[in-house]
Amino acid sequence: MTKKLWIASLFSLCLFVACGGDDNKNPDWNWGGEEDGGGTDKPAAVEKPRYVWIDAAGNFERYANSIDNIKEDLKRVKETGFTDIVVDVRPTTGDVLFKSSVGEPLKRIDIWSNEGYRWMERTATWDYLQTFLNEGRKLGLKVNASINTFVGGYLCPYGLGYEGMLYRDASKKKWATVINATGRQVNTMDLQNYETDWGVKFLNPANNEVQEYLLSLLSDLAKYKPDGIILDRCRYDDYGLMSDFSPESRTEFELFIGESVENFPADIMKPGTDIPGKWYKRWNAFRAKTIHDFIIKAHDEVKAISPDTRFGTYVGAWYSTYYTSGVNWASPKYDPSVKGAYASWADSDYKNYGYADHLDFIFLGAYAGVNSIYGQGEWTMEGFCKQGRELLKGDVPFSGGPDVGNGSGWEDGGQSARIGDAVKTCIDNSDGFFVFDLCHVRMFDYWDAFKQSFDTYLKTLE
């Protein structure tokens, strides 16, 4: 997928809208029975959690300044049969919706509304995350907080403007991703064309200052003691294999391989392409190790403050191409280097940076089209979830689920009849279910479709 198409996909999501051992896990809340991959001492009919995601941008117009709207929708969420909410408290601008000693409070975000594409401002002073915690728990919902991780700003399309730390603080430019463009390495903060460069401005995961900043954010977030903390976009830039080629990344990579790269970056990849050089597979392993090691640090940061808070990530379930984001979300017991096409990008060391065994839970985006619910392999919901079971090797409970507002057939609503199929397929083949996003459930009035689907599922447990 091209950079522009990929960012366009992410843009649509926003607008419409790791780590101890087994003693840190709490499997009782969502492990299935033996046939579901759980332990033999677990009952086969254990109830699985049902999560609904609450994207910050997609719900900002309704929630930013109204506690009443939050109360109203959470009541409906509970009545529908969801057990958990996932509240996005750091959208792609990188500003935050919780109290932080290092992060700037989110004051505005770009949205689509009946008034067109515009800025939406938050004028309220009440604590956004704490309100969800208070109101959700009154209803018996578990409240999980999600952050977009390696992000620091957003350039809007159509000349609307920009927002975020990378734009406010020129000294942070060195934190931004550097891409391997044709003929030179380019800092993404030098790419500011509203027509071609719009989208999320990412931070470099290999930059130690960036990591320390994000760990401080997580420390502040953990003080709220939510039921769970989930890292979204804990990965490399949307430019994929073109990032990150900064001096910091080169230094860290040379430490990783124990020697200098004579011809940088061509010995890794020819500039402006994904044509492999001699260090290509080691580079992929290095990037996966960078994210793996950060997951461990982040897990430990959260657990030091709130040991009972579950720690996890959201990832796209398309494992065959997710390596381009520098992430190996599988179990370290799964070796992709021995599987056909995967061997073209993974060496035998790559498996060691699978981070599933450092999580308490994980969310797999089974984001297939409305006519691709059943099937085998990637790009069907069923195939995504079954592959997740194979790759995770029982290391961590996972919840698979659809995006019911974007993608083929979902974008215009009117798919209530398919909600039941999506729920059954994902919950039968996962340890839980999640849906992106609450704004779509509300916009397309899928409340009754989800309630009926959950009621049908719960009857199977009787």
MARKEFI-866295 format. One line per 10 residues: their letters; for each residue x, y, z of C-alpha. Coordinates in pm, whole numbers. Each point is the difference from the previous one (the first is absolute). Layout:
<pts>
a	X Y Z  ...
</pts>
This chain:
<pts>
mtkklwiasl	0 0 0  132 345 -83  72 250 271  -284 223 -112  -257 -279 -9  112 -131 339  -24 342 161  -334 54 -168  -122 -318 166  119 118 340
fslclfvacg	-150 343 -63  -341 -156 -61  26 -193 326  69 314 198  -253 225 -165  -296 -234 2  5 -90 246  2066 -1307 1406  146 -177 311  -36 -275 245
gddnknpdwn	-52 -371 -12  -308 -206 56  -38 124 357  -113 334 -144  -277 -154 -207  -362 -22 100  -134 -264 -235  -326 -77 178  -172 304 -144  15 -115 -360
wggeedgggt	162 -334 -61  -230 -246 -170  -30 -369 63  235 -261 -141  -154 19 -347  57 377 3  368 -30 80  -31 45 374  121 -227 276  -165 -335 63
dkpaavekpr	-103 118 347  -218 277 -144  -373 -48 -61  -95 -19 -366  -288 244 48  193 291 153  -140 335 -107  228 199 -225  38 379 18  -154 232 -259
yvwidaagnf	183 327 -57  -102 313 -185  269 246 -105  -56 374 54  226 188 -241  81 352 119  -44 176 -333  -303 -195 -114  -188 78 322  148 339 87
eryansidni	-291 212 -121  -239 -194 225  214 -52 310  263 275 28  -226 242 183  -293 -214 117  -5 -234 297  -370 -60 -65  75 -144 -344  260 -230 151
kedlkrvket	-247 -122 262  -270 -57 -260  218 -203 -232  166 -208 271  -342 -96 130  -85 -118 -351  333 -182 -28  -77 -193 319  -357 -80 -104  125 -126 -336
gftdivvdvr	216 -263 170  352 134 -25  214 -75 305  287 242 -63  74 333 -159  334 106 -147  41 377 28  252 168 -229  170 269 209  289 90 -230
pttgdvlfks	-102 42 -363  239 43 -292  84 363 82  182 -138 305  -181 225 248  -181 -163 292  -340 -30 164  135 -75 347  210 186 251  368 -23 -84
svgeplkrid	320 162 119  151 -20 -349  -284 -14 -253  -198 299 -121  -378 -13 51  -197 -53 -320  -176 323 -88  -114 -63 -356  -15 -267 -266  -108 -14 -364
iwsnegyrwm	-340 -160 -57  -264 -55 -265  -342 128 106  -321 132 -150  188 328 -33  270 -162 -211  366 -64 75  108 225 284  173 38 333  -190 -110 309
ertatwdylq	111 171 321  -22 -128 352  -93 278 244  -97 -221 295  239 -33 293  -128 -323 155  224 -306 -20  -93 -194 -315  149 -338 98  -114 19 361
tflnegrklg	-354 68 -117  -2 -319 -206  146 -191 293  -263 136 239  -300 -43 -225  107 -333 -148  65 -160 334  -334 118 138  -154 -214 -272  224 -300 62
lkvnasintf	208 53 -314  374 -54 -1  181 309 -123  319 -33 -201  211 292 -122  174 1 -336  271 230 -131  142 50 -346  363 -58 84  272 108 -245
vggylcpygl	-184 309 -123  68 369 47  -209 205 -238  -252 8 -280  -2 190 -329  -355 43 -123  -102 -17 -366  -179 277 -186  220 267 159  -182 -17 333
gyegmlyrda	325 20 199  190 -215 244  25 -85 367  231 -175 247  330 14 182  216 -30 -310  -158 317 -134  13 197 324  358 -84 100  262 35 -273
skkkwatvin	260 -168 221  -197 -326 -26  56 -26 -375  288 -238 74  -261 -234 154  -193 -30 -325  36 -284 -247  262 22 -273  -91 -184 -319  226 -163 -257
atgrqvntmd	-106 214 -294  153 -4 -348  349 143 20  -13 114 363  -144 -52 344  -288 238 73  -145 102 337  -378 -27 -30  -37 345 155  147 131 -324
lqnyetdwgv	-292 -155 -188  -290 240 42  -197 -4 -323  -369 -6 88  -82 -206 -309  269 -268 25  149 0 351  -308 25 221  -50 -248 281  167 -111 319
kflnpannev	350 120 79  176 -288 174  279 -6 255  309 -217 -47  -32 -312 221  380 -41 10  50 344 156  65 -45 373  -133 347 83  -327 -88 -170
qeyllsllsd	-28 -319 201  64 178 329  -266 259 -82  -257 -269 -77  85 -194 314  -69 316 200  -338 30 -169  -79 -361 88  104 61 359  -254 282 23
lakykpdgii	-268 -211 -167  57 -295 232  -73 224 301  -365 -7 -104  6 -377 57  -221 -90 -295  -97 -361 -55  235 -14 -296  249 207 -197  30 -69 -372
ldrcryddyg	269 129 -235  -123 83 -348  239 105 -279  287 -145 201  190 -39 -324  195 175 -272  -121 271 -233  -268 -39 -267  282 15 -254  68 -361 95
lmsdfspesr	339 -131 -106  115 350 -91  26 91 369  195 60 216  340 89 -146  111 270 243  354 22 141  -137 -139 328  -142 -305 -173  326 -59 -187
tefelfiges	197 15 326  -236 -241 176  1 -239 -295  379 -11 -16  5 -82 371  -252 -275 -71  207 -166 -274  336 78 163  156 172 -299  -24 308 -219
venfpadimk	-224 20 -304  238 91 -279  -259 129 -245  -294 152 190  -284 -28 -83  47 -196 -323  143 -302 186  -339 -19 172  -230 119 -277  59 197 -314
pgtdipgkwy	-117 359 64  -357 68 -102  -80 -371 -36  -48 -321 196  270 -179 -201  197 -201 257  368 49 72  226 -244 180  -122 110 347  -371 -5 -86
krwnafrakt	-107 -293 220  214 115 291  -156 345 -34  -348 -153 26  108 -188 311  149 320 145  -322 191 -49  -205 -282 157  245 -8 293  -36 375 45
ihdfiikahd	-377 -30 43  32 -323 204  238 163 247  -219 308 33  -299 -223 75  193 -149 291  90 345 134  -357 123 -38  -141 -306 174  235 45 293
evkaispdtr	-81 372 24  -373 -69 22  30 -293 240  229 191 237  -281 248 61  -313 -210 -51  75 -374 22  -364 -96 -56  -33 196 -323  14 -234 -298
fgtyvgawys	251 96 -268  -41 -64 -370  10 121 -358  -217 40 -304  146 -126 -329  -124 -69 -348  -58 -373 -43  168 1 -345  322 -161 125  139 -73 -346
tyytsgvnwa	58 371 -61  6 141 353  378 -44 12  18 317 -212  -113 183 314  290 -144 198  -221 -218 219  2 -371 79  -312 -48 209  17 -379 -12
spkydpsvkg	130 -239 263  377 -52 3  -88 -367 -45  -122 81 -351  280 11 -259  -102 182 -320  339 -61 -162  -100 -359 -80  -325 91 -175  14 59 -374
ayaswadsdy	-24 366 -90  69 110 358  355 -126 -41  60 283 -247  -9 254 283  58 -197 323  322 -165 112  24 -265 272  53 271 264  -321 186 -81
knygyadhld	-215 -233 212  188 104 313  -165 342 -20  -356 -125 1  -152 178 299  -324 -191 67  140 -158 316  48 346 152  -367 99 -13  -310 -52 213
fiflgayagv	-229 35 -302  14 94 -368  -248 129 -254  19 -123 -360  -167 217 -258  -189 -249 -218  -88 282 -236  -142 -190 -295  -278 112 -230  -367 -64 62
nsiygqgewt	2 -287 -251  321 -150 141  -115 -118 341  47 -373 -56  304 -164 -154  356 -110 53  318 206 1  40 373 26  -263 253 -103  -292 -194 134
megfckqgre	-110 49 359  -1 -372 64  341 -45 -158  150 292 191  -118 -142 334  106 -358 -74  341 121 -110  24 202 321  -56 -317 199  281 -172 -191
llkgdvpfsg	248 286 31  -61 87 364  50 -361 115  -208 47 314  240 260 141  -270 263 44  -381 22 -23  -110 195 -306  -311 169 -124  -69 24 -370
gpdvgngsgw	-249 233 -155  -119 201 -297  4 364 -101  -367 62 -80  43 350 -139  274 -28 -259  110 -245 -261  -183 -182 -273  -374 3 57  8 151 349
edggqsarig	54 366 -84  -360 102 -69  -176 -196 275  -308 -209 -58  170 -325 100  -196 -99 311  -65 -342 -151  372 -76 -10  81 105 358  -107 -337 137
davktcidns	229 -186 -238  293 224 92  -60 -42 374  -42 -377 -17  303 -52 -223  236 213 207  -119 -107 344  -1 -371 -95  358 18 -122  142 239 262
dgffvfdlch	12 40 376  -217 309 -25  -159 243 -245  55 365 -77  -147 245 -247  135 322 -142  -162 245 59  -276 127 228  -57 294 -234  -92 -247 -276
vrmfdywdaf	-234 -197 227  -174 324 83  11 152 -350  -140 -308 -174  -230 -96 289  147 -347 49  -102 -15 366  -278 -257 -44  211 -210 -239  277 -29 258
kqsfdtylkt	-242 -67 286  -166 -282 -192  340 -144 -92  124 11 358  -325 -147 133  32 -286 -248  359 -58 107  -86 4 372  -275 -259 -53  263 -242 -125
le	158 13 346  -313 -106 184
</pts>
